[in-house]
Amino acid sequence: MLKQKDQHIIDIVFVLSLFCVFAVLALFVVVLGANVYQSISGVMTENYNVRSSISYLTEKIHQGDSHGDIVIEKFGEGDALVLSQEIEGAVYETWIYLNEGSLTELMVPEGTEFDPESGQAIMELSDLVLESLDGRLFRITAVDVDGNNYDTMVSLKGTPTRLE
């Protein structure tokens, strides 16, 4: 038979062991949760960049449709969306293109030559493909940093004055 003192030590060891197991499991759950959060956060950021860029380009095409000309040209690392509009008697072009892994925008007077680095970086993309399908329908394909393709079609409302 165990003495009262030995029984007390066994109770303390059992409680401390149970506490240590609980602490290790709690730490494991916290580390696992942090890894899941980091993974989900990264995927959400990538989706945000690609979907935002497609929404941004779609809205720019709709705005350009009401202001003037819309042209797709080769520039920098690939395709560029060029929107022309008249402001206070002068014609300006808004160039939206891919430069060094970023969707980039620059507004210049019509006919102005510029370097791709001159524009303002908007968001990260690996690739951007712009196509004019029938003069009134555009296909936008954006590729995220993991190589996933996202695309959409945008139709013009008004009658275009110039399309390539």
C-alpha positions in Angstrom: 0.0 0.0 0.0 1.2 3.5 -0.9 1.9 6.0 1.7 0.0 9.3 1.8 3.1 11.2 0.7 3.7 9.0 -2.3 0.0 9.2 -3.3 0.3 13.0 -3.2 3.4 13.0 -5.4 1.7 10.8 -8.0 -1.3 13.2 -8.1 1.0 16.1 -8.7 3.0 14.3 -11.5 -0.3 13.3 -13.1 -1.7 16.9 -13.1 1.6 18.3 -14.4 1.8 15.7 -17.2 -1.8 16.4 -18.2 -1.0 20.2 -18.2 2.1 19.6 -20.4 0.1 17.5 -22.9 -2.6 20.3 -23.0 0.1 23.0 -23.5 1.8 21.0 -26.3 -1.5 20.4 -28.1 -2.6 24.1 -27.7 0.8 25.2 -29.2 0.3 22.7 -32.1 -3.2 24.1 -32.8 -1.9 27.7 -32.8 1.0 26.9 -35.1 -1.3 25.0 -37.5 -3.8 27.8 -37.4 -1.1 30.4 -38.2 0.0 28.3 -41.2 -3.5 27.9 -42.5 -4.1 31.7 -42.1 -0.9 32.5 -44.0 -1.8 30.2 -46.8 -5.3 31.6 -47.1 -4.0 35.2 -46.9 -1.6 34.6 -49.8 -4.2 33.0 -52.0 -6.7 35.9 -51.3 -4.0 38.5 -52.1 -3.3 36.8 -55.5 -7.0 36.5 -56.3 -7.5 40.1 -55.4 -4.7 41.3 -57.7 -5.9 39.3 -60.7 -9.6 40.0 -60.2 -9.0 43.6 -59.4 -6.9 44.0 -62.5 -9.6 42.5 -64.7 -12.3 44.7 -63.1 -10.0 47.7 -63.5 -9.5 47.0 -67.2 -13.2 46.3 -67.7 -14.1 49.6 -66.1 -11.5 51.5 -68.1 -12.9 50.0 -71.4 -16.4 51.1 -70.4 -15.1 54.6 -69.6 -13.2 54.7 -72.8 -16.3 53.7 -74.7 -18.1 56.8 -73.6 -15.1 59.1 -74.1 -13.5 58.2 -77.4 -11.2 55.7 -79.1 -10.0 52.3 -77.7 -7.0 50.6 -79.3 -4.9 47.6 -78.4 -1.3 48.0 -79.3 2.0 46.1 -78.7 4.1 47.9 -76.1 6.7 47.1 -73.4 6.3 43.5 -72.4 3.1 42.8 -74.5 -0.2 44.3 -75.1 -1.3 47.8 -74.1 -4.8 49.2 -73.9 -4.8 52.7 -75.3 -7.8 55.0 -74.5 -8.0 58.4 -76.2 -10.1 61.3 -75.0 -10.3 65.0 -75.5 -9.8 67.2 -72.5 -10.2 71.0 -72.9 -9.4 70.8 -76.6 -6.3 68.6 -76.3 -6.3 64.8 -77.0 -4.8 62.6 -74.3 -4.0 58.9 -74.3 -4.2 56.6 -71.3 -1.9 53.7 -71.7 -2.5 50.6 -69.6 0.2 47.9 -70.0 2.4 45.3 -68.3 5.8 46.5 -67.0 8.2 44.5 -64.9 5.4 42.2 -63.5 3.0 45.1 -62.7 -0.1 46.4 -64.5 0.9 50.0 -65.2 -1.0 53.1 -66.3 0.2 56.4 -67.8 -1.7 59.3 -69.3 0.2 61.4 -71.9 -0.7 63.9 -74.7 -1.5 62.1 -77.9 1.7 61.1 -79.9 4.0 61.5 -76.9 6.8 58.9 -76.8 7.6 57.4 -73.4 9.5 54.6 -71.7 7.5 51.7 -70.1 9.0 52.7 -66.7 7.3 56.1 -66.8 3.9 54.7 -65.8 2.4 54.2 -62.4 2.4 50.6 -61.2 -1.1 49.5 -60.2 -0.9 45.8 -59.2 1.2 42.7 -59.8 0.6 40.4 -62.7 2.7 37.9 -64.6 1.1 38.4 -68.0 -1.6 40.3 -69.7 -3.2 39.5 -73.0 -5.7 41.9 -74.6 -7.6 41.0 -77.8 -10.1 42.8 -79.9 -12.3 40.0 -81.3 -14.7 41.7 -83.6 -14.2 45.5 -83.1 -16.8 45.6 -80.4 -15.8 42.8 -78.1 -12.6 42.6 -76.1 -11.0 39.5 -74.4 -8.9 40.3 -71.3 -6.6 37.5 -70.0 -4.6 38.1 -66.8 -2.1 35.6 -65.4 -1.2 35.7 -61.7 2.2 35.0 -60.3 1.4 31.3 -60.0 0.5 31.0 -63.7 -3.2 30.8 -63.2 -5.2 32.3 -66.1 -8.3 34.5 -65.5 -10.2 36.0 -68.4 -13.3 37.9 -69.3 -15.0 39.4 -72.3 -16.0 43.1 -72.5 -18.4 44.5 -75.0 -18.5 48.1 -76.1 -21.8 50.0 -75.8 -21.2 52.9 -78.2 -20.0 52.9 -81.8 -16.2 52.8 -81.8 -14.4 55.4 -83.9 -11.2 53.5 -84.2 -10.2 49.9 -83.4 -7.3 47.8 -84.4 
